[in-house]
Amino acid sequence: MKSYKLKWLLGLISVFIAISLGSCEDDETKGSWETQSLEALITEAENLMENAEEGINAGDYKLGSKDQLQEVVDWVYWRIDNSDSQDDIADAAIKLQKYIDIFKASTVAVAMPWIKQENDTYIQISDNIKSVLDGAWTIELKCYIVDLNSKGYSNNLFSAEQSDPDSGFGVRYFSDGSIQVVTGNSNWVDSGDQAGAGTMKSGEWMDVTMTSDGTHHELFINGAKVAAIDNTHLLAADASFVIGNSPTWTDRVCNAVVKDFKVWDSVLDAATIDANRTQSFEGTESGLICYFPFGSDLGTEFSDVTGNYTATTVGEIEWVAEPPVVVLDYDNLNAAIVKMETLKANVTEGENDGDYPVGTLDYIDNIIAEGNDMLANETRQSALDDFATTIDEQIAIINSMLVGDADGIYVDREDSDAVGFRITPNYTPQGSYTVEFDVKLKTLFFESGSDGEIFGNGTYGLRVYGYNEYTEEAILNAGRIWNFTETSGGWSGPESPALALKPGNWQHVAIVHDQDALTTSIYVDGVMVVSQSDISYPNESGWGETWLGNSWGGKMNGSIKEFRIWDEALDANDLNAQIAGSEANLRMYFPLTKVKGVQFTDETGNFTGDMRGIEWNK
């Protein structure tokens, strides 16, 4: 019994000694590391967080910066309690120092969004703003226009507009400095030239304000009312509100820096609008629903001061501390002009095969003059570079159009660069007339649309109908031609049966209008295919030109030659006659059977033709 008790006691003492030794080892592991330097960093981090103010204004620490640093400090405390060596302490100090440096650099920078003039570029405001825009409101914005020139139809400062139905509103300025307010209600009504050329200026800050009570809308520039319209505003249900562009026509983009965007839930009076230009705002003012100072770089998505709305930058937007000073590079355009001048020095005009066509030197001079004008006045780098490319392309075209036999000109419907043959000045017959020409359609199949125009001047012309699906019905209904004519009674004109025109062969077409008889007839290869009575001559066109191969934007796909306009109703037996170009009552004559270059006069000397992206058949 005594022996058993002694063994039990010795065992207990052994366990106690082992535990004591292990405990001493643990104490040595956790207590012998040098942590003074790390603790100093912890104190620095905690003081930084205690004194830092987060926000969205310049100089504030970015939202979330304190939480990020606190997570690292918490981890450092854990690391101290769970280190296995001095290296662990050193690693923790390195990490904490890194995040202290990140925190110090996380202040919101002084910056404003520069909306660069590239398609699909804008600042989009979250769609919950649209509930405000469906009532009475005032929108205020400061803008610094870098360049007044337009990339698309206009430069939209802000808008929420859509088509189908035409609805929404916008404020847009143009390259001459005019500015408009526009609203839609299944229509578009704009303020026209109330705020005309010179209202908007580049290179200075300007205050732009629009007010709306739902039916009456006013526009203020620098506190002064410049335009007003009345048109019930129909909210653009499917379009977002954006700054610097249109949400629908996204080439209407500005080249501008913006700041201090505010939306109020009422119509502010003129005195308040003027006073607001120099006031500071906190975002808590009564009636101030949305406020984006746009005075600091917050990235690509961020909230406004109220916290209720979000802005998202889309496309080419750069945050800048100051509005940019644009320095243009003229090297490409200067080099292109020199190449054109070199070509000019080597051009010999003539009428023999291989000569440059008569008129080539004048054409070259016009291009050089346009290039020099751009050097003096153009403020867009993209426009300078684009015209340099155009000059290079024109040199290649000029060299490809030496005098030689031709079988008409070809308009390629599927080539977006092929516009047509432009004839100036425009001419609209105001009595009896005949238009005749030869046409050879390449195809009646149109990948998009169902018709194309052989010629037109805005109030009359000839349209051919094709097909865009391979069905028997569609194919057999193609080849119809319509002499569309706008008279005092509206649009009318004779339309032929199907298959009047067939692709692959030259066909002679004539439109003969007899004002005395009030009839218009269409002949194909000398045979009348349709006639209409009780129709007068077309209204005088407001266009500046007549087009061959195009008109209202629907191009034919084919070739044309021997284009003539007579100021008389020719007899069927006199159509498609051999002529010299000096006949009585012959108003216009372009044979198009000899390459004459890019720009040239007709046989009467009264009209000029211009090849716009089309080709000679050689």
C-alpha positions in Angstrom: 0.0 0.0 0.0 2.8 2.4 0.9 4.6 1.5 -2.3 1.5 2.3 -4.4 1.0 5.7 -2.7 4.6 6.6 -3.3 4.4 5.8 -7.0 1.2 7.8 -7.3 2.9 10.8 -5.6 6.0 10.6 -7.9 3.7 10.6 -11.0 1.8 13.6 -9.8 5.1 15.5 -9.2 6.3 14.6 -12.8 3.1 16.0 -14.3 3.4 19.2 -12.3 7.0 19.7 -13.4 6.1 19.1 -17.1 3.2 21.5 -16.9 5.4 24.1 -15.2 8.1 23.8 -17.8 5.6 24.0 -20.6 4.1 27.1 -19.0 7.5 28.7 -18.8 8.1 28.0 -22.4 4.7 29.6 -23.4 5.5 32.7 -21.3 8.8 33.0 -23.0 7.2 32.7 -26.5 4.6 35.4 -25.9 6.4 37.8 -23.7 9.9 38.1 -25.0 9.2 39.7 -28.5 10.1 43.4 -29.0 6.7 45.1 -29.8 7.5 48.7 -28.9 7.8 49.8 -32.6 4.6 48.0 -33.6 2.7 49.5 -30.7 3.8 53.0 -31.8 2.4 52.2 -35.2 -0.9 51.1 -33.6 -1.1 54.3 -31.7 -0.5 56.3 -34.9 -3.2 54.4 -36.8 -5.7 54.8 -34.0 -5.0 58.6 -33.8 -5.5 58.9 -37.5 -8.8 57.2 -37.4 -10.0 59.2 -34.4 -9.2 62.5 -36.1 -10.1 61.6 -39.7 -13.4 62.8 -41.3 -14.8 60.7 -44.1 -16.9 62.3 -46.9 -17.2 63.1 -50.6 -15.7 66.5 -50.6 -12.1 67.3 -51.5 -9.8 66.8 -48.5 -12.1 64.3 -46.8 -11.0 60.7 -46.4 -12.8 58.4 -48.8 -15.8 56.6 -47.5 -14.8 53.2 -45.9 -11.1 54.2 -45.4 -11.4 54.0 -41.6 -13.1 50.6 -41.6 -10.3 49.3 -43.8 -7.5 50.5 -41.5 -9.4 49.3 -38.4 -9.5 45.8 -39.8 -5.7 45.8 -40.1 -5.3 47.2 -36.5 -7.6 44.4 -35.2 -5.5 41.8 -37.0 -2.2 43.3 -35.6 -3.6 42.9 -32.1 -4.4 39.3 -32.8 -0.9 38.8 -34.4 0.8 40.0 -31.2 -1.1 37.5 -29.1 -0.4 34.7 -31.5 3.2 35.3 -32.8 5.6 32.4 -32.9 8.7 34.5 -33.5 10.1 38.1 -33.8 9.6 37.8 -37.5 5.9 37.7 -37.1 6.0 41.0 -35.2 8.2 42.5 -37.9 5.8 41.3 -40.7 2.8 42.8 -38.8 4.7 46.2 -38.5 5.3 46.1 -42.3 1.7 45.4 -43.1 0.4 48.1 -40.7 2.8 50.7 -42.0 1.6 49.9 -45.6 -2.1 50.4 -44.7 -1.3 53.6 -42.7 0.3 54.9 -45.9 -2.7 53.8 -47.9 -5.0 55.6 -45.4 -3.0 58.8 -45.6 -3.3 58.7 -49.4 -7.0 58.0 -49.4 -8.1 61.6 -49.2 -10.6 62.7 -51.8 -8.7 64.6 -54.5 -9.8 67.9 -55.9 -11.2 67.0 -59.3 -14.1 67.5 -61.7 -15.4 65.3 -64.4 -14.3 66.2 -67.9 -16.8 64.7 -70.4 -14.8 64.0 -73.5 -16.4 64.2 -76.9 -16.7 60.5 -77.6 -19.8 58.6 -78.5 -21.6 56.8 -75.5 -19.9 59.1 -72.9 -22.0 60.6 -70.1 -22.8 60.7 -66.4 -25.9 58.7 -65.7 -28.0 59.6 -62.6 -29.9 56.7 -61.0 -33.5 56.3 -62.3 -35.1 57.2 -59.0 -34.5 60.8 -60.0 -37.2 60.4 -62.7 -40.0 60.5 -60.1 -38.9 64.1 -59.3 -38.7 65.0 -63.0 -42.3 63.9 -63.5 -43.4 67.0 -61.5 -42.2 70.6 -61.1 -38.5 71.0 -60.8 -35.4 73.1 -61.3 -32.0 71.8 -62.5 -28.8 73.8 -62.0 -25.4 73.0 -63.5 -22.1 74.7 -63.8 -20.2 73.9 -67.0 -16.9 74.8 -68.6 -17.1 74.2 -72.3 -13.7 73.1 -73.7 -14.9 73.2 -77.3 -18.2 74.4 -78.8 -18.0 72.1 -81.9 -20.5 69.4 -82.2 -19.8 65.7 -82.8 -23.4 64.9 -83.6 -26.5 67.1 -84.2 -25.9 69.0 -80.9 -24.1 69.1 -77.6 -26.6 68.0 -74.9 -25.7 69.4 -71.4 -28.3 67.3 -69.8 -31.3 65.4 -71.0 -33.7 62.5 -70.5 -35.2 62.0 -74.0 -36.3 59.2 -76.2 -38.1 58.4 -79.4 -41.2 56.2 -79.9 -42.8 58.1 -78.4 -40.9 61.4 -78.7 -40.8 62.3 -75.0 -38.6 63.8 -72.3 -36.6 67.0 -72.3 -33.1 68.3 -72.8 -30.8 71.4 -72.9 -28.5 71.4 -75.9 -26.1 73.9 -77.4 -24.6 74.1 -80.9 -21.2 75.0 -82.4 -22.2 78.6 -82.9 -22.9 79.0 -79.2 -26.7 79.0 -79.5 -28.6 77.0 -76.9 -32.1 75.5 -76.7 -34.4 73.8 -74.3 -36.5 71.1 -75.9 -39.4 69.0 -74.6 -41.4 66.1 -76.0 -45.0 65.0 -75.8 -45.3 62.6 -78.8 -43.7 65.6 -80.6 -40.6 67.8 -80.1 -40.9 71.5 -79.3 -37.7 73.5 -78.9 -36.9 77.2 -78.2 -35.4 77.8 -81.6 -33.1 80.8 -81.8 -34.3 82.6 -78.7 -30.8 82.1 -77.2 -28.9 82.6 -80.4 -25.3 82.4 -81.5 -22.7 83.5 -78.9 -24.9 82.7 -75.9 -22.6 79.9 -74.8 -18.9 80.4 -74.8 -15.9 78.1 -74.5 -13.1 78.6 -72.0 -15.1 80.0 -69.1 -17.4 78.7 -66.4 -21.1 79.2 -67.1 -24.3 78.6 -65.0 -27.1 76.8 -66.8 -30.5 76.4 -65.2 -33.7 74.9 -66.5 -37.1 75.1 -64.8 -40.3 73.2 -65.5 -43.7 73.1 -64.0 -44.7 70.3 -66.4 -46.1 72.6 -69.2 -44.0 75.8 -69.1 -40.2 75.5 -69.3 -37.6 78.2 -69.0 -33.8 78.4 -69.6 -31.4 80.6 -67.6 -27.8 81.3 -68.5 -25.6 83.0 -65.8 -28.8 83.9 -63.9 -30.6 85.5 -66.8 -33.6 84.0 -68.6 -32.8 83.4 -72.3 -35.5 81.1 -73.5 -39.0 79.7 -72.7 -41.4 77.2 -74.3 -44.8 75.8 -73.6 -45.3 72.1 -74.3 -46.6 69.5 -71.8 -43.6 67.4 -70.7 -44.1 63.7 -71.2 -41.7 61.7 -69.1 -39.2 59.6 -71.1 -40.2 56.3 -69.5 -37.5 54.2 -71.1 -34.6 56.6 -71.0 -32.3 57.6 -68.1 -31.4 61.1 -67.1 -27.8 61.8 -68.2 -25.4 64.8 -68.0 -23.2 65.7 -71.0 -25.1 63.7 -73.7 -28.4 62.3 -74.8 -29.3 58.9 -73.5 -30.8 58.0 -76.9 -28.7 59.8 -79.5 -25.4 59.2 -77.8 -23.2 61.1 -80.4 -24.7 64.4 -79.0 -21.9 64.5 -76.5 -20.3 67.6 -75.0 -16.7 68.5 -74.6 -17.0 70.0 -71.2 -16.2 70.0 -67.5 -19.1 70.1 -65.1 -19.7 70.6 -61.4 -22.4 71.6 -58.9 -25.3 69.7 -60.2 -28.5 70.3 -58.2 -32.1 69.3 -58.6 -34.9 71.1 -56.7 -38.4 69.9 -56.3 -40.0 73.2 -57.3 -39.7 76.0 -59.8 -37.2 78.5 -58.4 -37.7 82.1 -59.2 -35.2 84.2 -61.2 -33.9 86.0 -58.1 -33.1 82.7 -56.3 -31.5 81.2 -59.5 -29.2 84.2 -59.7 -28.4 84.1 -56.0 -27.6 80.3 -56.1 -24.7 81.0 -58.5 -22.5 82.2 -55.7 -23.9 80.3 -52.7 -22.5 77.2 -51.0 -24.7 74.3 -50.3 -24.7 71.5 -47.7 -27.2 69.2 -49.3 -29.7 69.6 -46.4 -31.4 72.7 -47.8 -35.2 72.5 -48.0 -36.3 71.5 -51.5 -32.8 70.4 -52.6 -33.6 66.8 -53.6 -30.3 65.9 -55.3 -26.8 67.4 -55.1 -23.6 66.3 -56.7 -20.8 68.8 -56.1 -18.6 67.0 -58.7 -15.6 68.6 -56.9 -13.7 65.5 -56.1 -12.6 62.2 -57.7 -15.0 59.6 -56.4 -14.4 57.0 -59.1 -17.0 55.6 -61.5 -20.0 55.1 -59.2 -20.8 57.2 -56.1 -23.7 58.7 -54.2 -24.8 62.3 -54.0 -24.6 64.4 -50.8 -28.1 63.4 -49.7 -27.3 59.7 -50.1 -30.4 59.1 -52.2 -29.1 59.2 -55.7 -26.2 57.5 -57.5 -24.1 58.8 -60.4 -22.3 56.4 -62.8 -19.6 57.7 -65.2 -19.8 56.0 -68.6 -17.3 56.2 -71.5 -14.4 58.6 -71.8 -14.6 60.7 -68.6 -11.5 62.0 -66.9 -11.3 63.6 -63.5 -9.2 66.8 -63.7 -8.2 69.4 -61.1 -8.5 72.2 -63.6 -10.3 72.5 -67.0 -8.0 71.3 -69.7 -6.1 73.5 -72.1 -6.2 71.7 -75.4 -3.0 71.7 -77.4 -3.7 70.7 -81.0 -1.3 68.6 -83.1 -1.3 69.9 -86.7 1.4 67.6 -88.1 -0.8 65.1 -89.8 -2.9 67.8 -91.6 0.2 69.8 -92.6 1.8 66.7 -94.1 -1.4 65.8 -96.0 -1.6 69.3 -97.5 2.0 69.1 -98.6 1.3 65.8 -100.4 -1.7 67.4 -102.1 0.4 70.4 -103.2 3.0 68.0 -104.5 0.3 66.3 -106.6 -0.9 69.6 -107.9 2.5 70.4 -109.2 2.5 67.3 -111.3 -1.0 67.5 -112.7 -1.5 68.1 -116.4 -5.1 68.5 -117.4 -6.5 67.4 -120.7 -9.1 65.4 -122.6 -6.9 62.5 -123.9 -6.8 59.1 -122.2 -4.5 59.2 -119.3 -4.7 62.9 -118.7 -6.1 64.4 -115.5 -9.6 65.6 -116.3 -10.2 69.3 -116.8 -11.2 70.7 -113.4 -8.8 68.6 -111.4 -6.6 71.6 -110.4 -9.7 73.6 -109.2 -10.8 70.6 -107.2 -7.3 70.3 -105.6 -7.2 74.0 -104.9 -10.6 73.7 -103.0 -9.3 70.8 -100.9 -6.1 72.7 -100.0 -8.1 75.8 -99.1 -10.4 73.8 -96.9 -7.3 72.2 -95.2 -5.8 75.6 -94.6 -9.1 76.9 -93.2 -9.1 74.0 -90.7 -5.6 74.8 -89.7 -6.7 78.3 -88.9 -10.0 77.7 -87.2 -10.6 74.0 -86.2 -10.4 73.3 -82.5 -11.0 69.5 -82.5 -8.1 67.2 -82.8 -10.3 64.5 -84.3 -11.5 66.8 -87.0 -8.0 67.8 -88.0 -6.9 64.2 -88.1 -10.0 63.1 -90.0 -9.4 65.7 -92.7 -5.8 64.7 -93.0 -7.1 61.1 -93.8 -9.6 62.6 -96.2 -6.9 64.4 -98.1 -4.9 61.1 -98.4 -8.0 59.4 -99.7 -8.7 62.1 -102.2 -5.2 61.9 -103.6 -5.8 58.2 -104.3 -9.2 59.0 -105.9 -7.8 61.7 -108.1 -5.0 59.4 -109.3 -7.6 56.7 -110.1 -9.8 58.9 -112.2 -7.7 59.7 -115.2 -9.5 60.4 -118.5 -10.8 57.3 -120.2 -13.9 55.7 -121.5 -16.7 55.0 -119.0 -19.9 53.2 -118.9 -21.7 55.4 -116.4 -21.2 55.8 -112.7 -21.9 53.1 -110.1 -23.6 53.6 -106.7 -23.1 50.8 -104.3 -26.0 50.6 -101.9 -24.2 48.4 -99.4 -21.1 50.8 -99.2 -21.8 53.3 -96.4 -19.2 55.6 -97.9 -21.0 55.7 -101.3 -23.4 58.6 -101.1 -24.3 59.4 -104.7 -23.8 61.9 -107.5 -24.5 65.5 -106.3 -25.6 68.1 -108.8 -25.6 71.8 -108.0 -27.3 74.1 -108.2 -30.6 72.4 -107.7 -33.2 72.7 -110.4 -37.0 72.0 -110.2 -39.0 72.1 -113.4 -41.8 74.6 -113.2 -43.8 73.6 -116.3 -43.6 70.8 -118.8 -40.5 68.7 -118.5 -38.8 65.5 -119.4 -36.2 63.6 -117.3 -34.5 60.7 -119.1 -31.5 58.5 -118.4 -30.1 55.0 -118.8 -30.0 52.8 -115.7 -28.6 49.4 -115.0 -29.6 47.9 -111.6 -27.1 45.5 -110.1 -29.8 43.9 -107.9 -33.3 44.5 -106.6 -32.4 42.7 -103.3 -31.9 45.2 -100.5 -30.5 43.8 -97.3 -32.2 46.6 -95.4 -35.3 48.6 -96.5 -37.3 47.9 -99.5 -36.7 50.8 -101.9 -34.0 53.0 -103.4 -34.0 56.2 -105.3 -32.6 56.6 -108.8 -32.7 60.4 -108.6 -34.4 63.1 -106.6 -34.2 66.7 -105.6 -36.5 66.9 -102.6 -39.8 67.5 -104.3 -39.7 65.0 -107.2 -37.7 62.0 -108.3 -37.9 58.3 -109.2 -38.0 55.4 -106.6 -37.5 51.8 -107.4 -39.0 49.1 -105.1 -37.0 45.9 -104.4 -37.3 43.1 -101.9 -35.6 42.0 -98.7 -36.8 38.5 -98.4 -36.7 35.5 -100.8 -40.3 34.8 -101.2 -42.1 34.5 -104.6 -44.6 37.2 -103.6 -41.8 39.7 -102.7 -39.7 39.0 -105.8 -42.7 39.3 -108.2 -43.7 42.5 -106.6 -40.3 44.2 -107.1 -39.1 46.4 -109.9 -42.0 48.9 -109.6 -41.0 52.5 -110.1 -42.7 55.6 -108.7 -42.3 59.1 -109.8 -42.8 60.7 -106.4 -44.0 64.4 -106.9 -44.9 67.0 -104.3 -47.4 69.4 -105.7 -49.7 71.9 -104.0 -52.1 69.0 -103.4 -49.5 66.9 -101.6 -47.5 63.8 -102.7 -48.6 61.9 -105.7 -47.2 60.7 -109.1 -47.5 57.7 -111.4 -46.4 54.3 -110.2 -45.7 51.5 -112.6 -46.6 47.8 -112.4 -44.0 45.3 -110.9 -41.0 44.3 -112.9 -40.9 47.5 -115.0 -37.1 47.5 -114.1 -35.1 44.3 -114.1 -31.5 44.0 -112.9 -28.5 43.2 -115.1 -29.2 45.2 -118.3 -29.2 48.8 -119.3 -32.7 50.2 -119.6 -33.8 53.7 -120.8 -36.3 55.4 -118.5 -38.1 58.7 -119.2 -40.5 60.7 -117.1 -42.6 63.1 -119.3 -44.8 65.7 -117.8 -47.2 67.8 -120.0 -48.3 70.8 -118.0 -51.0 71.7 -120.6 -52.6 68.3 -120.4 -51.7 67.9 -116.6 -50.4 64.4 -117.2 -47.2 62.6 -116.2 -46.1 59.4 -117.9 -43.2 57.0 -117.4 -41.6 55.2 -120.3 -39.2 52.2 -120.1 -37.3 51.5 -123.3 -39.7 53.7 -125.3 -42.8 52.0 -124.0 -45.3 53.8 -121.7 -45.7 51.7 -118.5 -47.9 54.1 -116.6 -49.5 57.5 -116.9 -51.3 59.8 -114.4 -53.7 62.6 -115.1 -54.6 65.7 -113.2 -51.1 66.3 -111.9 -49.1 69.5 -112.0 -45.3 70.2 -111.9 -43.5 69.7 -108.6 -43.2 72.4 -106.0 -39.9 74.4 -105.9 -37.4 72.4 -103.8 -35.7 73.8 -100.8 -32.8 71.5 -101.2 -29.5 72.8 -102.5 -28.9 69.9 -104.9 -30.2 67.1 -107.1 -28.9 63.6 -106.4 -28.4 60.6 -108.8 -28.4 57.2 -107.1 -29.8 58.6 -103.9 -32.3 61.2 -102.6 -34.0 60.8 -99.3 -31.3 58.4 -98.0 -32.5 55.3 -99.8 -29.9 54.4 -102.4 -30.3 52.3 -105.5 -27.7 49.6 -106.2 -26.7 50.1 -109.8 -25.3 52.4 -112.5 -26.6 55.4 -114.4 -25.6 57.4 -117.4 -27.0 59.8 -120.1 -28.9 61.9 -117.5 -30.9 64.7 -119.2 -33.5 67.2 -118.1 -35.6 69.0 -120.8 -37.9 72.0 -120.3 -40.5 70.4 -122.6 -42.6 67.3 -122.8 -40.8 65.2 -125.4 -42.7 63.0 -127.8 -42.1 59.3 -127.3 -40.3 59.1 -130.7 -37.8 61.8 -129.5 -36.7 60.0 -126.4 -33.2 58.6 -126.1 -31.9 60.5 -129.2 -28.3 61.2 -130.0 -27.7 64.8 -128.9 -24.8 67.2 -128.8 -25.7 69.0 -125.6 -26.6 72.4 -127.2 -30.2 71.5 -128.2 -33.1 73.9 -127.4 -34.9 73.4 -124.1 -32.1 71.1 -122.9 -31.6 72.2 -119.3 -29.1 69.7 -118.0 -27.0 66.9 -119.6 -24.4 64.6 -117.9 -23.4 61.9 -120.4 -21.2 60.1 -117.9 -19.5 58.1 -120.7 -16.1 59.6 -120.2 -14.2 59.7 -116.9 -14.1 63.4 -115.8 -12.7 63.1 -112.4 -14.3 63.8 -109.1 -16.0 67.1 -109.8 -16.9 68.5 -113.3 -19.5 70.5 -115.2 -22.3 69.1 -117.4 -22.4 69.7 -121.2 -24.6 72.8 -120.9 -22.0 74.4 -118.5 -24.7 75.3 -116.0 -24.4 72.5 -113.5 -21.6 70.9 -111.5 -21.5 67.2 -110.6 -19.6 65.8 -107.6 -18.8 62.1 -107.1 -19.5 61.4 -103.5 -17.9 58.0 -102.7 -19.1 56.5 -105.9 -17.2 54.9 -108.9 -16.8 55.2 -112.6 -17.5 52.1 -114.6 -14.3 51.7 -116.6 
